[in-house]
Amino acid sequence: MTVRSLFLSTRLNHSSRALMLGLSFIGLSACADETQPEHFSPPDFSYLTPLHLNVSSINVQDQAISTPDTLSARAPTPPDAALKILAQQRLVSTGAAGQGQFIIKQAYLQKASDDALDGAMDIQLNVSDAHNQHTGYVHARVTRHFTSTDQSASSPAALDALTKQMTQDMNVELEYQIRHRLADWLTDAEGNPLSGGIQQQNLTAPGTPPAGPSTAQPTPQTTPSTAAQTLPTHPTSPASIETPISNVPDAIFPTGLGSVSPAPSASHSPKAGVLKLPATNATHAQ
């Protein structure tokens, strides 16, 4: 073998090795991209106005019982953990005494079919004053059925999507129940009781102006129909009706009615024997 041939062979071996190493690196990079875990953020309700309760503390208790067929633990954020985030971000204690209990009674995800999931969340919120004399509670439950169209129902993306949907539903239901059933326990951020509460909410139809406070209204003016009802009921005598004056001369009384003597007053008939027949003129011409 000549020196030139040996040089060409060595150069080809180095090129082949570099090419194989490059292909191996590309293959490893592709595998790394395929196995890279997805990132799922937990539910977030910090952008909403908190619900301030007139209690000194709020405790979260997880009493949910795990079932053998549950997929909750495989979710990026398990449903019970999502409910704890909801309670911490939406419920704030602003009172000097009393206690609140946020109890998670049920929170699960389970497979319904190859491409479908079922889920449920059930909570109860109890409130009481320092002496446990004034108490109240609300109960909220939500359920959902989720169908995945592009991946397995048990995938992390499907489990995360169903968890966030149910947590959002629970957020709406919980606030509704608190504002309608625990309105007396709501305060502002300084701990002052909210005046009026939900009892003062306007319940008129949309677009209808709200009714103002009841005030004395002025008596409306009498309309023509009302005036007609207030006329006297006794008949009007003909003498009280005035005859309209006309500018056209009357054919019988050209000078008007003013020249006519007033009608004589009614007189009684004379007594019997007073009237006599007139004397007959005997010399009347035949």
Contacts in CASP RR format, 6 or more apart in sequence:
PFRMAT RR
TARGET T0000
AUTHOR 0000-0000-0000
METHOD contacts of the structure
MODEL  1
MTVRSLFLSTRLNHSSRALMLGLSFIGLSACADETQPEHFSPPDFSYLTP
LHLNVSSINVQDQAISTPDTLSARAPTPPDAALKILAQQRLVSTGAAGQG
QFIIKQAYLQKASDDALDGAMDIQLNVSDAHNQHTGYVHARVTRHFTSTD
QSASSPAALDALTKQMTQDMNVELEYQIRHRLADWLTDAEGNPLSGGIQQ
QNLTAPGTPPAGPSTAQPTPQTTPSTAAQTLPTHPTSPASIETPISNVPD
AIFPTGLGSVSPAPSASHSPKAGVLKLPATNATHAQ
38 156 0 8 1.000
38 157 0 8 1.000
40 76 0 8 1.000
40 77 0 8 1.000
40 156 0 8 1.000
40 157 0 8 1.000
40 160 0 8 1.000
42 76 0 8 1.000
42 77 0 8 1.000
42 81 0 8 1.000
42 82 0 8 1.000
42 85 0 8 1.000
43 77 0 8 1.000
43 82 0 8 1.000
43 85 0 8 1.000
43 86 0 8 1.000
43 163 0 8 1.000
43 164 0 8 1.000
43 167 0 8 1.000
43 168 0 8 1.000
44 85 0 8 1.000
44 89 0 8 1.000
45 85 0 8 1.000
45 86 0 8 1.000
45 89 0 8 1.000
45 90 0 8 1.000
45 171 0 8 1.000
46 89 0 8 1.000
48 89 0 8 1.000
48 90 0 8 1.000
48 171 0 8 1.000
50 89 0 8 1.000
50 90 0 8 1.000
50 91 0 8 1.000
50 92 0 8 1.000
51 90 0 8 1.000
51 91 0 8 1.000
51 92 0 8 1.000
51 175 0 8 1.000
51 178 0 8 1.000
51 186 0 8 1.000
52 92 0 8 1.000
52 93 0 8 1.000
52 94 0 8 1.000
52 186 0 8 1.000
52 187 0 8 1.000
52 188 0 8 1.000
52 189 0 8 1.000
52 191 0 8 1.000
53 91 0 8 1.000
53 92 0 8 1.000
53 93 0 8 1.000
53 94 0 8 1.000
53 95 0 8 1.000
53 100 0 8 1.000
53 127 0 8 1.000
53 178 0 8 1.000
53 182 0 8 1.000
53 185 0 8 1.000
53 186 0 8 1.000
53 187 0 8 1.000
54 94 0 8 1.000
54 95 0 8 1.000
54 98 0 8 1.000
54 127 0 8 1.000
54 185 0 8 1.000
54 186 0 8 1.000
54 187 0 8 1.000
54 191 0 8 1.000
54 193 0 8 1.000
55 93 0 8 1.000
55 95 0 8 1.000
55 97 0 8 1.000
55 98 0 8 1.000
55 99 0 8 1.000
55 100 0 8 1.000
55 127 0 8 1.000
55 128 0 8 1.000
55 185 0 8 1.000
56 93 0 8 1.000
56 95 0 8 1.000
56 96 0 8 1.000
56 97 0 8 1.000
56 98 0 8 1.000
56 99 0 8 1.000
57 93 0 8 1.000
57 98 0 8 1.000
57 99 0 8 1.000
57 100 0 8 1.000
58 87 0 8 1.000
58 91 0 8 1.000
58 92 0 8 1.000
58 93 0 8 1.000
58 99 0 8 1.000
58 100 0 8 1.000
58 101 0 8 1.000
58 102 0 8 1.000
59 99 0 8 1.000
59 100 0 8 1.000
59 101 0 8 1.000
59 102 0 8 1.000
60 84 0 8 1.000
60 87 0 8 1.000
60 88 0 8 1.000
60 102 0 8 1.000
60 104 0 8 1.000
61 101 0 8 1.000
61 102 0 8 1.000
61 103 0 8 1.000
61 104 0 8 1.000
62 80 0 8 1.000
62 84 0 8 1.000
62 104 0 8 1.000
63 103 0 8 1.000
63 104 0 8 1.000
63 105 0 8 1.000
64 80 0 8 1.000
64 104 0 8 1.000
64 105 0 8 1.000
64 106 0 8 1.000
64 107 0 8 1.000
64 108 0 8 1.000
65 106 0 8 1.000
66 72 0 8 1.000
66 73 0 8 1.000
66 108 0 8 1.000
67 108 0 8 1.000
67 110 0 8 1.000
69 110 0 8 1.000
69 111 0 8 1.000
70 108 0 8 1.000
70 109 0 8 1.000
70 110 0 8 1.000
71 109 0 8 1.000
71 110 0 8 1.000
71 111 0 8 1.000
71 117 0 8 1.000
71 154 0 8 1.000
71 159 0 8 1.000
72 78 0 8 1.000
72 79 0 8 1.000
72 80 0 8 1.000
72 107 0 8 1.000
72 108 0 8 1.000
72 109 0 8 1.000
74 154 0 8 1.000
74 156 0 8 1.000
74 159 0 8 1.000
75 109 0 8 1.000
75 156 0 8 1.000
75 159 0 8 1.000
75 160 0 8 1.000
75 162 0 8 1.000
75 163 0 8 1.000
76 156 0 8 1.000
76 159 0 8 1.000
76 160 0 8 1.000
76 163 0 8 1.000
77 85 0 8 1.000
77 160 0 8 1.000
77 163 0 8 1.000
77 164 0 8 1.000
78 107 0 8 1.000
78 163 0 8 1.000
79 107 0 8 1.000
79 108 0 8 1.000
79 109 0 8 1.000
79 119 0 8 1.000
79 121 0 8 1.000
79 163 0 8 1.000
79 166 0 8 1.000
79 167 0 8 1.000
80 104 0 8 1.000
80 107 0 8 1.000
82 107 0 8 1.000
82 163 0 8 1.000
82 164 0 8 1.000
82 166 0 8 1.000
82 167 0 8 1.000
83 104 0 8 1.000
83 107 0 8 1.000
83 121 0 8 1.000
83 123 0 8 1.000
83 167 0 8 1.000
83 170 0 8 1.000
84 104 0 8 1.000
85 167 0 8 1.000
86 167 0 8 1.000
86 170 0 8 1.000
86 171 0 8 1.000
86 174 0 8 1.000
87 102 0 8 1.000
90 171 0 8 1.000
90 174 0 8 1.000
90 175 0 8 1.000
91 102 0 8 1.000
91 125 0 8 1.000
93 100 0 8 1.000
94 187 0 8 1.000
94 188 0 8 1.000
94 189 0 8 1.000
94 190 0 8 1.000
94 191 0 8 1.000
95 187 0 8 1.000
95 191 0 8 1.000
97 129 0 8 1.000
97 130 0 8 1.000
98 127 0 8 1.000
98 128 0 8 1.000
98 129 0 8 1.000
98 130 0 8 1.000
99 127 0 8 1.000
99 128 0 8 1.000
100 125 0 8 1.000
100 126 0 8 1.000
100 127 0 8 1.000
100 128 0 8 1.000
101 124 0 8 1.000
101 125 0 8 1.000
101 126 0 8 1.000
101 127 0 8 1.000
102 123 0 8 1.000
102 125 0 8 1.000
103 123 0 8 1.000
103 124 0 8 1.000
103 125 0 8 1.000
103 126 0 8 1.000
104 121 0 8 1.000
104 122 0 8 1.000
104 123 0 8 1.000
105 122 0 8 1.000
105 123 0 8 1.000
105 124 0 8 1.000
106 120 0 8 1.000
106 121 0 8 1.000
106 122 0 8 1.000
106 141 0 8 1.000
107 120 0 8 1.000
107 121 0 8 1.000
107 122 0 8 1.000
108 119 0 8 1.000
108 120 0 8 1.000
109 117 0 8 1.000
109 118 0 8 1.000
109 119 0 8 1.000
109 159 0 8 1.000
109 162 0 8 1.000
109 163 0 8 1.000
110 117 0 8 1.000
110 118 0 8 1.000
110 119 0 8 1.000
111 117 0 8 1.000
111 118 0 8 1.000
111 153 0 8 1.000
111 154 0 8 1.000
112 118 0 8 1.000
112 145 0 8 1.000
112 153 0 8 1.000
113 153 0 8 1.000
114 152 0 8 1.000
114 153 0 8 1.000
115 147 0 8 1.000
115 148 0 8 1.000
115 149 0 8 1.000
115 152 0 8 1.000
115 153 0 8 1.000
116 145 0 8 1.000
116 146 0 8 1.000
116 147 0 8 1.000
116 148 0 8 1.000
116 153 0 8 1.000
117 145 0 8 1.000
117 146 0 8 1.000
117 147 0 8 1.000
117 148 0 8 1.000
117 153 0 8 1.000
117 154 0 8 1.000
117 158 0 8 1.000
117 159 0 8 1.000
117 162 0 8 1.000
118 143 0 8 1.000
118 144 0 8 1.000
118 145 0 8 1.000
118 146 0 8 1.000
119 143 0 8 1.000
119 144 0 8 1.000
119 145 0 8 1.000
119 146 0 8 1.000
119 162 0 8 1.000
119 166 0 8 1.000
120 141 0 8 1.000
120 142 0 8 1.000
120 143 0 8 1.000
120 144 0 8 1.000
120 166 0 8 1.000
121 141 0 8 1.000
121 142 0 8 1.000
121 143 0 8 1.000
121 166 0 8 1.000
121 167 0 8 1.000
121 169 0 8 1.000
121 170 0 8 1.000
122 139 0 8 1.000
122 140 0 8 1.000
122 141 0 8 1.000
123 139 0 8 1.000
123 140 0 8 1.000
123 141 0 8 1.000
123 170 0 8 1.000
123 174 0 8 1.000
124 137 0 8 1.000
124 138 0 8 1.000
124 139 0 8 1.000
124 140 0 8 1.000
125 137 0 8 1.000
125 138 0 8 1.000
125 139 0 8 1.000
125 140 0 8 1.000
125 174 0 8 1.000
125 177 0 8 1.000
125 178 0 8 1.000
125 182 0 8 1.000
126 135 0 8 1.000
126 136 0 8 1.000
126 137 0 8 1.000
127 135 0 8 1.000
127 136 0 8 1.000
127 137 0 8 1.000
127 182 0 8 1.000
127 185 0 8 1.000
128 134 0 8 1.000
128 135 0 8 1.000
128 136 0 8 1.000
129 135 0 8 1.000
136 181 0 8 1.000
136 182 0 8 1.000
136 185 0 8 1.000
138 174 0 8 1.000
138 177 0 8 1.000
138 178 0 8 1.000
138 181 0 8 1.000
138 182 0 8 1.000
139 177 0 8 1.000
140 170 0 8 1.000
140 173 0 8 1.000
140 174 0 8 1.000
140 177 0 8 1.000
141 173 0 8 1.000
142 166 0 8 1.000
142 169 0 8 1.000
142 170 0 8 1.000
142 173 0 8 1.000
143 166 0 8 1.000
144 162 0 8 1.000
144 165 0 8 1.000
144 166 0 8 1.000
144 169 0 8 1.000
146 153 0 8 1.000
146 158 0 8 1.000
146 161 0 8 1.000
146 162 0 8 1.000
146 165 0 8 1.000
147 153 0 8 1.000
148 155 0 8 1.000
148 157 0 8 1.000
148 158 0 8 1.000
148 161 0 8 1.000
151 157 0 8 1.000
151 158 0 8 1.000
152 158 0 8 1.000
178 185 0 8 1.000
178 186 0 8 1.000
179 186 0 8 1.000
179 198 0 8 1.000
180 198 0 8 1.000
183 194 0 8 1.000
183 196 0 8 1.000
183 197 0 8 1.000
183 198 0 8 1.000
183 199 0 8 1.000
184 193 0 8 1.000
186 193 0 8 1.000
186 194 0 8 1.000
186 197 0 8 1.000
187 193 0 8 1.000
187 194 0 8 1.000
188 194 0 8 1.000
202 210 0 8 1.000
202 211 0 8 1.000
204 210 0 8 1.000
204 211 0 8 1.000
222 230 0 8 1.000
249 256 0 8 1.000
250 256 0 8 1.000
250 257 0 8 1.000
253 259 0 8 1.000
253 260 0 8 1.000
END
